Amino acid sequence: MSTPAKLEDYDMTGDVSIHKPFRAGLPNLRTYFVEMWQRREFAVELSRATLRSQSAATFFGRIWLVLNPLFLAMVYYVLAYIVSSGKAKGPDYMAHLLAGIFVYHFFSACMMGGSKSVVSVGKLVTNQSFPRLVLPITSVLVAFRRFLPSMIVYVIFHLLTHQKVSWNQLFAIPALLLIFIFCIGVASFMAMMQVYFRDLRQFLPYINRVLLYITPVLYYADAVKGSLKIFVYINPLFAMFGAWGEALVKGEIAPMSTWLIAIAWSFITCLIGVLLFMSREREFAVRL
């Protein structure tokens, strides 16, 4: 009777990949991410297939990707007009609202898409061996590609209403990158949680709505004062969206404290979400 082989996460030799059962906990991180890099084309093609299935790759599909958050921004603009007792809100507020709604729509799509990224492809998970982290990352890629057309609308509005244009607006790029990294962590965590708690997606719309109200989308970040400043620290989106809005709309650089908080939330959330997902993914095939 032969002795059982020692369990290792992966044993890769040349072009041949030998997949063996994971030990309890995390797999070998270096080997795991090497194989993820080898699967990058799979992630890209899966994101394209998902877009086609959602009719987002067609002309009218792309139009709807823009109209949906645009209509939502118009609704909130009217709401803000009513709440302010009929005081006119200028184009600068509408620019802030559009910038916030568009990027928040991206975050929301990552959270919702990530939650179903594993359970929606149960047969693929049970029949194929590959790093499952590819799935929530693909959902983020899909959401990002759906987000890009809306930024064309924002740029047009920004220029037509003669909003401020400066080199400082380039700081919106690192702010968006922080949001992207944060979304990878959120999508990974939600994907893992959805495998264990199938009713999770029923609560996500409520979580999504609460986060919208405590994030500087419907109002300016500097309008939060006094005891409400606590949201700057407990809401992970506050600093990231604050830096995004300051740069893109106002052409100003957010304070260093805002950037440090945004960086901390972004990378810590991504690290926790990814590591939790990787540590539990060996059970997914059994639970699906």
Phi and psi in degrees as GROMACS dihedral restraints (atoms count N, CA, C in turn):
[ dihedral_restraints ]
;  ai    aj    ak    al  type     phi  dphi    fc
    3     4     5     6     1   -74.6    20    10
    4     5     6     7     1   146.8    20    10
    6     7     8     9     1   -76.8    20    10
    7     8     9    10     1   145.6    20    10
    9    10    11    12     1   -65.9    20    10
   10    11    12    13     1   142.9    20    10
   12    13    14    15     1   -69.7    20    10
   13    14    15    16     1   150.7    20    10
   15    16    17    18     1   -68.5    20    10
   16    17    18    19     1   132.2    20    10
   18    19    20    21     1   -75.7    20    10
   19    20    21    22     1   128.8    20    10
   21    22    23    24     1  -133.4    20    10
   22    23    24    25     1   157.4    20    10
   24    25    26    27     1   -66.4    20    10
   25    26    27    28     1   -56.9    20    10
   27    28    29    30     1  -146.0    20    10
   28    29    30    31     1   147.7    20    10
   30    31    32    33     1  -129.5    20    10
   31    32    33    34     1   106.0    20    10
   33    34    35    36     1  -111.9    20    10
   34    35    36    37     1   126.5    20    10
   36    37    38    39     1  -129.9    20    10
   37    38    39    40     1   113.8    20    10
   39    40    41    42     1    61.8    20    10
   40    41    42    43     1  -130.2    20    10
   42    43    44    45     1   -92.0    20    10
   43    44    45    46     1     4.4    20    10
   45    46    47    48     1  -104.3    20    10
   46    47    48    49     1   126.7    20    10
   48    49    50    51     1  -108.9    20    10
   49    50    51    52     1   124.3    20    10
   51    52    53    54     1  -108.0    20    10
   52    53    54    55     1   117.8    20    10
   54    55    56    57     1  -100.6    20    10
   55    56    57    58     1   124.0    20    10
   57    58    59    60     1  -123.5    20    10
   58    59    60    61     1   163.6    20    10
   60    61    62    63     1   -60.5    20    10
   61    62    63    64     1   145.5    20    10
   63    64    65    66     1   -70.6    20    10
   64    65    66    67     1   149.8    20    10
   66    67    68    69     1   -75.0    20    10
   67    68    69    70     1   168.6    20    10
   69    70    71    72     1   -63.0    20    10
   70    71    72    73     1   136.2    20    10
   72    73    74    75     1    95.7    20    10
   73    74    75    76     1  -148.5    20    10
   75    76    77    78     1   -78.8    20    10
   76    77    78    79     1   148.1    20    10
   78    79    80    81     1   -75.7    20    10
   79    80    81    82     1   178.3    20    10
   81    82    83    84     1   -65.7    20    10
   82    83    84    85     1   113.7    20    10
   84    85    86    87     1   -65.3    20    10
   85    86    87    88     1   -41.8    20    10
   87    88    89    90     1   -61.4    20    10
   88    89    90    91     1   -48.7    20    10
   90    91    92    93     1   -66.1    20    10
   91    92    93    94     1   -36.8    20    10
   93    94    95    96     1   -61.7    20    10
   94    95    96    97     1   -47.7    20    10
   96    97    98    99     1   -74.4    20    10
   97    98    99   100     1   -26.8    20    10
   99   100   101   102     1   -62.4    20    10
  100   101   102   103     1   -44.9    20    10
  102   103   104   105     1   -69.0    20    10
  103   104   105   106     1   -34.0    20    10
  105   106   107   108     1   -61.2    20    10
  106   107   108   109     1   -41.6    20    10
  108   109   110   111     1   -63.9    20    10
  109   110   111   112     1   -36.3    20    10
  111   112   113   114     1   -67.2    20    10
  112   113   114   115     1   -22.5    20    10
  114   115   116   117     1   -97.2    20    10
  115   116   117   118     1    14.7    20    10
  117   118   119   120     1   -62.6    20    10
  118   119   120   121     1   -36.5    20    10
  120   121   122   123     1   -67.6    20    10
  121   122   123   124     1   -33.5    20    10
  123   124   125   126     1   -62.2    20    10
  124   125   126   127     1   -42.3    20    10
  126   127   128   129     1   -63.7    20    10
  127   128   129   130     1   -41.8    20    10
  129   130   131   132     1   -64.8    20    10
  130   131   132   133     1   -46.3    20    10
  132   133   134   135     1   -67.0    20    10
  133   134   135   136     1   -36.0    20    10
  135   136   137   138     1   -65.6    20    10
  136   137   138   139     1   -38.1    20    10
  138   139   140   141     1   -66.3    20    10
  139   140   141   142     1   -38.6    20    10
  141   142   143   144     1   -65.3    20    10
  142   143   144   145     1   -42.6    20    10
  144   145   146   147     1   -63.4    20    10
  145   146   147   148     1   -39.0    20    10
  147   148   149   150     1   -64.9    20    10
  148   149   150   151     1   -41.6    20    10
  150   151   152   153     1   -62.7    20    10
  151   152   153   154     1   -41.7    20    10
  153   154   155   156     1   -65.1    20    10
  154   155   156   157     1   -39.0    20    10
  156   157   158   159     1   -67.6    20    10
  157   158   159   160     1   -25.0    20    10
  159   160   161   162     1   -93.8    20    10
  160   161   162   163     1     9.2    20    10
  162   163   164   165     1    59.6    20    10
  163   164   165   166     1    22.4    20    10
  165   166   167   168     1   -85.9    20    10
  166   167   168   169     1    -8.3    20    10
  168   169   170   171     1   -92.4    20    10
  169   170   171   172     1    -4.7    20    10
  171   172   173   174     1   -92.5    20    10
  172   173   174   175     1   167.2    20    10
  174   175   176   177     1   -61.6    20    10
  175   176   177   178     1   -51.6    20    10
  177   178   179   180     1   -69.2    20    10
  178   179   180   181     1   -28.0    20    10
  180   181   182   183     1   -64.1    20    10
  181   182   183   184     1   -41.9    20    10
  183   184   185   186     1   -67.4    20    10
  184   185   186   187     1   -36.4    20    10
  186   187   188   189     1   -60.9    20    10
  187   188   189   190     1   -42.0    20    10
  189   190   191   192     1   -67.9    20    10
  190   191   192   193     1   -32.0    20    10
  192   193   194   195     1   -60.0    20    10
  193   194   195   196     1   -30.7    20    10
  195   196   197   198     1   -87.0    20    10
  196   197   198   199     1   -42.4    20    10
  198   199   200   201     1   -66.0    20    10
  199   200   201   202     1   -36.3    20    10
  201   202   203   204     1   -59.3    20    10
  202   203   204   205     1   -57.8    20    10
  204   205   206   207     1   -68.7    20    10
  205   206   207   208     1   -26.3    20    10
  207   208   209   210     1   -66.4    20    10
  208   209   210   211     1   -45.3    20    10
  210   211   212   213     1   -61.5    20    10
  211   212   213   214     1   -39.9    20    10
  213   214   215   216     1   -62.8    20    10
  214   215   216   217     1   -41.3    20    10
  216   217   218   219     1   -63.5    20    10
  217   218   219   220     1   -38.9    20    10
  219   220   221   222     1   -65.2    20    10
  220   221   222   223     1   -38.1    20    10
  222   223   224   225     1   -62.8    20    10
  223   224   225   226     1   -45.3    20    10
  225   226   227   228     1   -69.6    20    10
  226   227   228   229     1   -29.6    20    10
  228   229   230   231     1   -64.5    20    10
  229   230   231   232     1   -44.8    20    10
  231   232   233   234     1   -63.9    20    10
  232   233   234   235     1   -39.8    20    10
  234   235   236   237     1   -62.3    20    10
  235   236   237   238     1   -43.7    20    10
  237   238   239   240     1   -64.3    20    10
  238   239   240   241     1   -35.0    20    10
  240   241   242   243     1   -64.3    20    10
  241   242   243   244     1   -40.6    20    10
  243   244   245   246     1   -69.7    20    10
  244   245   246   247     1   -44.4    20    10
  246   247   248   249     1   -63.2    20    10
  247   248   249   250     1   -33.9    20    10
  249   250   251   252     1   -84.8    20    10
  250   251   252   253     1    18.0    20    10
  252   253   254   255     1    61.1    20    10
  253   254   255   256     1    38.9    20    10
  255   256   257   258     1    81.4    20    10
  256   257   258   259     1     8.9    20    10
  258   259   260   261     1   -72.7    20    10
  259   260   261   262     1   130.9    20    10
  261   262   263   264     1   -65.3    20    10
  262   263   264   265     1   136.1    20    10
  264   265   266   267     1  -102.1    20    10
  265   266   267   268     1   122.5    20    10
  267   268   269   270     1   -74.8    20    10
  268   269   270   271     1   176.7    20    10
  270   271   272   273     1   -63.5    20    10
  271   272   273   274     1   -23.6    20    10
  273   274   275   276     1   -66.6    20    10
  274   275   276   277     1   -36.6    20    10
  276   277   278   279     1   -69.6    20    10
  277   278   279   280     1   -40.2    20    10
  279   280   281   282     1   -64.1    20    10
  280   281   282   283     1   -37.2    20    10
  282   283   284   285     1   -63.4    20    10
  283   284   285   286     1   -43.6    20    10
  285   286   287   288     1   -61.1    20    10
  286   287   288   289     1   -41.9    20    10
  288   289   290   291     1   -65.6    20    10
  289   290   291   292     1   -43.7    20    10
  291   292   293   294     1   -63.6    20    10
  292   293   294   295     1   -46.0    20    10
  294   295   296   297     1   -60.5    20    10
  295   296   297   298     1   -40.6    20    10
  297   298   299   300     1   -72.1    20    10
  298   299   300   301     1   -44.7    20    10
  300   301   302   303     1   -64.7    20    10
  301   302   303   304     1   -41.7    20    10
  303   304   305   306     1   -62.6    20    10
  304   305   306   307     1   -46.4    20    10
  306   307   308   309     1   -75.8    20    10
  307   308   309   310     1   -29.7    20    10
  309   310   311   312     1   -69.0    20    10
  310   311   312   313     1   -34.8    20    10
  312   313   314   315     1   -62.0    20    10
  313   314   315   316     1   -36.0    20    10
  315   316   317   318     1   -63.6    20    10
  316   317   318   319     1   -48.4    20    10
  318   319   320   321     1   -60.5    20    10
  319   320   321   322     1   -44.7    20    10
  321   322   323   324     1   -61.0    20    10
  322   323   324   325     1   -41.2    20    10
  324   325   326   327     1   -65.2    20    10
  325   326   327   328     1   -35.8    20    10
  327   328   329   330     1   -65.5    20    10
  328   329   330   331     1   -42.6    20    10
  330   331   332   333     1   -66.4    20    10
  331   332   333   334     1   -46.8    20    10
  333   334   335   336     1   -70.9    20    10
  334   335   336   337     1   -44.3    20    10
  336   337   338   339     1   -66.5    20    10
  337   338   339   340     1   -38.3    20    10
  339   340   341   342     1   -63.5    20    10
  340   341   342   343     1   -36.2    20    10
  342   343   344   345     1   -63.4    20    10
  343   344   345   346     1   -28.5    20    10
  345   346   347   348     1  -108.1    20    10
  346   347   348   349     1     6.5    20    10
  348   349   350   351     1   -65.6    20    10
  349   350   351   352     1   -29.9    20    10
  351   352   353   354     1   -93.9    20    10
  352   353   354   355     1   -48.3    20    10
  354   355   356   357     1   -68.0    20    10
  355   356   357   358     1   -22.9    20    10
  357   358   359   360     1   -80.1    20    10
  358   359   360   361     1   -11.9    20    10
  360   361   362   363     1  -124.6    20    10
  361   362   363   364     1    48.9    20    10
  363   364   365   366     1   -56.5    20    10
  364   365   366   367     1   -42.5    20    10
  366   367   368   369     1   -65.8    20    10
  367   368   369   370     1   -37.1    20    10
  369   370   371   372     1   -64.7    20    10
  370   371   372   373     1   -40.7    20    10
  372   373   374   375     1   -68.0    20    10
  373   374   375   376     1   -40.4    20    10
  375   376   377   378     1   -78.7    20    10
  376   377   378   379     1   -22.4    20    10
  378   379   380   381     1  -107.9    20    10
  379   380   381   382     1   -13.3    20    10
  381   382   383   384     1  -123.9    20    10
  382   383   384   385     1   146.2    20    10
  384   385   386   387     1  -104.4    20    10
  385   386   387   388     1   115.7    20    10
  387   388   389   390     1  -163.9    20    10
  388   389   390   391     1   160.5    20    10
  390   391   392   393     1   -62.6    20    10
  391   392   393   394     1   114.7    20    10
  393   394   395   396     1   -66.1    20    10
  394   395   396   397     1   -17.5    20    10
  396   397   398   399     1   -61.3    20    10
  397   398   399   400     1   -19.5    20    10
  399   400   401   402     1   -58.3    20    10
  400   401   402   403     1   -32.9    20    10
  402   403   404   405     1   -68.3    20    10
  403   404   405   406     1   -53.7    20    10
  405   406   407   408     1   -65.2    20    10
  406   407   408   409     1   -32.8    20    10
  408   409   410   411     1   -64.6    20    10
  409   410   411   412     1   -37.5    20    10
  411   412   413   414     1   -62.1    20    10
  412   413   414   415     1   -39.3    20    10
  414   415   416   417     1   -63.6    20    10
  415   416   417   418     1   -33.7    20    10
  417   418   419   420     1   -69.5    20    10
  418   419   420   421     1   -40.3    20    10
  420   421   422   423     1   -62.0    20    10
  421   422   423   424     1   -41.2    20    10
  423   424   425   426     1   -61.6    20    10
  424   425   426   427     1   -46.6    20    10
  426   427   428   429     1   -63.2    20    10
  427   428   429   430     1   -37.2    20    10
  429   430   431   432     1   -67.6    20    10
  430   431   432   433     1   -40.8    20    10
  432   433   434   435     1   -67.4    20    10
  433   434   435   436     1   -30.4    20    10
  435   436   437   438     1   -74.1    20    10
  436   437   438   439     1   -25.0    20    10
  438   439   440   441     1   -77.4    20    10
  439   440   441   442     1   -34.1    20    10
  441   442   443   444     1   -56.9    20    10
  442   443   444   445     1   -43.8    20    10
  444   445   446   447     1   -59.9    20    10
  445   446   447   448     1   -31.1    20    10
  447   448   449   450     1   -67.1    20    10
  448   449   450   451     1   -27.6    20    10
  450   451   452   453     1   -71.6    20    10
  451   452   453   454     1   -25.6    20    10
  453   454   455   456     1   -63.9    20    10
  454   455   456   457     1   -41.9    20    10
  456   457   458   459     1   -62.8    20    10
  457   458   459   460     1   -41.7    20    10
  459   460   461   462     1   -63.4    20    10
  460   461   462   463     1   -45.7    20    10
  462   463   464   465     1   -59.0    20    10
  463   464   465   466     1   -42.6    20    10
  465   466   467   468     1   -61.5    20    10
  466   467   468   469     1   -45.8    20    10
  468   469   470   471     1   -63.2    20    10
  469   470   471   472     1   -42.6    20    10
  471   472   473   474     1   -59.7    20    10
  472   473   474   475     1   -41.7    20    10
  474   475   476   477     1   -76.3    20    10
  475   476   477   478     1   -39.8    20    10
  477   478   479   480     1   -66.6    20    10
  478   479   480   481     1   -31.1    20    10
  480   481   482   483     1   -94.3    20    10
  481   482   483   484     1     9.7    20    10
  483   484   485   486     1    57.3    20    10
  484   485   486   487     1    44.4    20    10
  486   487   488   489     1   -74.3    20    10
  487   488   489   490     1   164.3    20    10
  489   490   491   492     1   -63.0    20    10
  490   491   492   493     1   135.1    20    10
  492   493   494   495     1  -123.5    20    10
  493   494   495   496     1   123.4    20    10
  495   496   497   498     1  -153.8    20    10
  496   497   498   499     1   167.6    20    10
  498   499   500   501     1   -65.8    20    10
  499   500   501   502     1   -23.5    20    10
  501   502   503   504     1   -62.4    20    10
  502   503   504   505     1   -19.5    20    10
  504   505   506   507     1   -67.3    20    10
  505   506   507   508     1   -16.2    20    10
  507   508   509   510     1   -65.7    20    10
  508   509   510   511     1   -18.4    20    10
  510   511   512   513     1   -70.1    20    10
  511   512   513   514     1    -9.5    20    10
  513   514   515   516     1   -67.7    20    10
  514   515   516   517     1   -24.9    20    10
  516   517   518   519     1   -66.6    20    10
  517   518   519   520     1   -52.2    20    10
  519   520   521   522     1   -63.9    20    10
  520   521   522   523     1   -31.0    20    10
  522   523   524   525     1   -64.5    20    10
  523   524   525   526     1   -41.8    20    10
  525   526   527   528     1   -67.2    20    10
  526   527   528   529     1   -36.1    20    10
  528   529   530   531     1   -62.8    20    10
  529   530   531   532     1   -40.7    20    10
  531   532   533   534     1   -63.2    20    10
  532   533   534   535     1   -40.5    20    10
  534   535   536   537     1   -64.1    20    10
  535   536   537   538     1   -39.8    20    10
  537   538   539   540     1   -62.0    20    10
  538   539   540   541     1   -46.7    20    10
  540   541   542   543     1   -63.1    20    10
  541   542   543   544     1   -42.0    20    10
  543   544   545   546     1   -60.2    20    10
  544   545   546   547     1   -41.6    20    10
  546   547   548   549     1   -65.4    20    10
  547   548   549   550     1   -33.3    20    10
  549   550   551   552     1   -61.7    20    10
  550   551   552   553     1   -43.7    20    10
  552   553   554   555     1   -64.2    20    10
  553   554   555   556     1   -43.6    20    10
  555   556   557   558     1   -64.7    20    10
  556   557   558   559     1   -45.9    20    10
  558   559   560   561     1   -61.7    20    10
  559   560   561   562     1   -41.3    20    10
  561   562   563   564     1   -65.1    20    10
  562   563   564   565     1   -43.5    20    10
  564   565   566   567     1   -65.7    20    10
  565   566   567   568     1   -43.9    20    10
  567   568   569   570     1   -65.7    20    10
  568   569   570   571     1   -36.9    20    10
  570   571   572   573     1   -62.8    20    10
  571   572   573   574     1   -43.6    20    10
  573   574   575   576     1   -65.6    20    10
  574   575   576   577     1   -44.3    20    10
  576   577   578   579     1   -65.5    20    10
  577   578   579   580     1   -36.8    20    10
  579   580   581   582     1   -65.4    20    10
  580   581   582   583     1   -29.9    20    10
  582   583   584   585     1   -64.2    20    10
  583   584   585   586     1   -37.0    20    10
  585   586   587   588     1   -90.5    20    10
  586   587   588   589     1   -32.5    20    10
  588   589   590   591     1  -126.0    20    10
  589   590   591   592     1    95.1    20    10
  591   592   593   594     1   -70.2    20    10
  592   593   594   595     1   -15.7    20    10
  594   595   596   597     1   -88.7    20    10
  595   596   597   598     1     3.2    20    10
  597   598   599   600     1   -58.6    20    10
  598   599   600   601     1   -41.3    20    10
  600   601   602   603     1   -64.3    20    10
  601   602   603   604     1   -17.9    20    10
  603   604   605   606     1   -70.7    20    10
  604   605   606   607     1   -25.5    20    10
  606   607   608   609     1   -95.0    20    10
  607   608   609   610     1   -16.4    20    10
  609   610   611   612     1   -60.7    20    10
  610   611   612   613     1   -38.7    20    10
  612   613   614   615     1   -59.0    20    10
  613   614   615   616     1   -34.5    20    10
  615   616   617   618     1   -71.9    20    10
  616   617   618   619     1   -41.8    20    10
  618   619   620   621     1   -62.1    20    10
  619   620   621   622     1   -40.5    20    10
  621   622   623   624     1   -61.4    20    10
  622   623   624   625     1   -43.0    20    10
  624   625   626   627     1   -68.8    20    10
  625   626   627   628     1   -41.4    20    10
  627   628   629   630     1   -63.3    20    10
  628   629   630   631     1   -44.4    20    10
  630   631   632   633     1   -62.6    20    10
  631   632   633   634     1   -35.7    20    10
  633   634   635   636     1   -61.5    20    10
  634   635   636   637     1   -41.2    20    10
  636   637   638   639     1   -73.6    20    10
  637   638   639   640     1   -26.5    20    10
  639   640   641   642     1  -102.6    20    10
  640   641   642   643     1    12.0    20    10
  642   643   644   645     1  -111.5    20    10
  643   644   645   646     1   141.3    20    10
  645   646   647   648     1   -69.2    20    10
  646   647   648   649     1    70.3    20    10
  648   649   650   651     1  -110.3    20    10
  649   650   651   652     1   -48.8    20    10
  651   652   653   654     1   -85.0    20    10
  652   653   654   655     1    -7.2    20    10
  654   655   656   657     1  -147.8    20    10
  655   656   657   658     1   168.8    20    10
  657   658   659   660     1   -82.2    20    10
  658   659   660   661     1   148.3    20    10
  660   661   662   663     1   -62.7    20    10
  661   662   663   664     1   -36.5    20    10
  663   664   665   666     1   -76.1    20    10
  664   665   666   667     1    -3.2    20    10
  666   667   668   669     1   -81.3    20    10
  667   668   669   670     1   -12.2    20    10
  669   670   671   672     1   -85.6    20    10
  670   671   672   673     1   116.4    20    10
  672   673   674   675     1  -136.1    20    10
  673   674   675   676     1   171.8    20    10
  675   676   677   678     1    64.8    20    10
  676   677   678   679     1  -138.6    20    10
  678   679   680   681     1   -67.1    20    10
  679   680   681   682     1   -20.9    20    10
  681   682   683   684     1   -72.8    20    10
  682   683   684   685     1    -9.5    20    10
  684   685   686   687     1   -62.3    20    10
  685   686   687   688     1   -14.9    20    10
  687   688   689   690     1   -59.8    20    10
  688   689   690   691     1   -28.0    20    10
  690   691   692   693     1   -64.9    20    10
  691   692   693   694     1   -23.8    20    10
  693   694   695   696     1   -61.5    20    10
  694   695   696   697     1   -31.8    20    10
  696   697   698   699     1   -99.5    20    10
  697   698   699   700     1   -36.1    20    10
  699   700   701   702     1   -90.5    20    10
  700   701   702   703     1   -17.2    20    10
  702   703   704   705     1   -96.8    20    10
  703   704   705   706     1   111.0    20    10
  705   706   707   708     1   -62.7    20    10
  706   707   708   709     1   -23.1    20    10
  708   709   710   711     1   -84.0    20    10
  709   710   711   712     1   -18.3    20    10
  711   712   713   714     1   -59.2    20    10
  712   713   714   715     1   -53.3    20    10
  714   715   716   717     1   -67.1    20    10
  715   716   717   718     1   -41.3    20    10
  717   718   719   720     1   -63.6    20    10
  718   719   720   721     1   -45.3    20    10
  720   721   722   723     1   -70.8    20    10
  721   722   723   724     1   -32.3    20    10
  723   724   725   726     1   -63.5    20    10
  724   725   726   727     1   -46.0    20    10
  726   727   728   729     1   -64.9    20    10
  727   728   729   730     1   -37.9    20    10
  729   730   731   732     1   -62.5    20    10
  730   731   732   733     1   -49.3    20    10
  732   733   734   735     1   -67.0    20    10
  733   734   735   736     1   -41.8    20    10
  735   736   737   738     1   -59.4    20    10
  736   737   738   739     1   -42.5    20    10
  738   739   740   741     1   -75.7    20    10
  739   740   741   742     1   -51.7    20    10
  741   742   743   744     1   -71.3    20    10
  742   743   744   745     1   -43.4    20    10
  744   745   746   747     1   -89.3    20    10
  745   746   747   748     1   -50.3    20    10
  747   748   749   750     1   -89.7    20    10
  748   749   750   751     1   -17.2    20    10
  750   751   752   753     1    68.9    20    10
  751   752   753   754     1    32.3    20    10
  753   754   755   756     1  -121.8    20    10
  754   755   756   757     1   155.8    20    10
  756   757   758   759     1   -96.3    20    10
  757   758   759   760     1   125.3    20    10
  759   760   761   762     1   -64.3    20    10
  760   761   762   763     1   156.3    20    10
  762   763   764   765     1   -57.6    20    10
  763   764   765   766     1   154.3    20    10
  765   766   767   768     1   -59.2    20    10
  766   767   768   769     1   -35.1    20    10
  768   769   770   771     1   -61.8    20    10
  769   770   771   772     1   -37.5    20    10
  771   772   773   774     1   -63.9    20    10
  772   773   774   775     1   -43.1    20    10
  774   775   776   777     1   -65.6    20    10
  775   776   777   778     1   -40.0    20    10
  777   778   779   780     1   -65.6    20    10
  778   779   780   781     1   -41.6    20    10
  780   781   782   783     1   -64.1    20    10
  781   782   783   784     1   -42.5    20    10
  783   784   785   786     1   -62.9    20    10
  784   785   786   787     1   -43.5    20    10
  786   787   788   789     1   -63.4    20    10
  787   788   789   790     1   -43.4    20    10
  789   790   791   792     1   -62.2    20    10
  790   791   792   793     1   -49.2    20    10
  792   793   794   795     1   -61.9    20    10
  793   794   795   796     1   -41.7    20    10
  795   796   797   798     1   -64.0    20    10
  796   797   798   799     1   -53.7    20    10
  798   799   800   801     1   -75.2    20    10
  799   800   801   802     1   -36.8    20    10
  801   802   803   804     1   -66.6    20    10
  802   803   804   805     1   -42.7    20    10
  804   805   806   807     1   -63.4    20    10
  805   806   807   808     1   -43.5    20    10
  807   808   809   810     1   -62.9    20    10
  808   809   810   811     1   -44.3    20    10
  810   811   812   813     1   -62.8    20    10
  811   812   813   814     1   -47.0    20    10
  813   814   815   816     1   -65.4    20    10
  814   815   816   817     1   -47.0    20    10
  816   817   818   819     1   -61.5    20    10
  817   818   819   820     1   -44.0    20    10
  819   820   821   822     1   -68.4    20    10
  820   821   822   823     1   -44.6    20    10
  822   823   824   825     1   -67.1    20    10
  823   824   825   826     1   -38.8    20    10
  825   826   827   828     1   -63.6    20    10
  826   827   828   829     1   -42.6    20    10
  828   829   830   831     1   -61.4    20    10
  829   830   831   832     1   -48.2    20    10
  831   832   833   834     1   -64.5    20    10
  832   833   834   835     1   -34.7    20    10
  834   835   836   837     1   -72.6    20    10
  835   836   837   838     1   -20.0    20    10
  837   838   839   840     1  -110.2    20    10
  838   839   840   841     1    -8.2    20    10
  840   841   842   843     1   -65.5    20    10
  841   842   843   844     1   -21.5    20    10
  843   844   845   846     1   -66.0    20    10
  844   845   846   847     1   -16.5    20    10
  846   847   848   849     1   -94.2    20    10
  847   848   849   850     1    -8.8    20    10
  849   850   851   852     1   -60.3    20    10
  850   851   852   853     1   -43.7    20    10
  852   853   854   855     1   -61.5    20    10
  853   854   855   856     1   -30.0    20    10
  855   856   857   858     1   -77.2    20    10
  856   857   858   859     1   -34.2    20    10
  858   859   860   861     1   -89.9    20    10
  859   860   861   862     1   -14.3    20    10
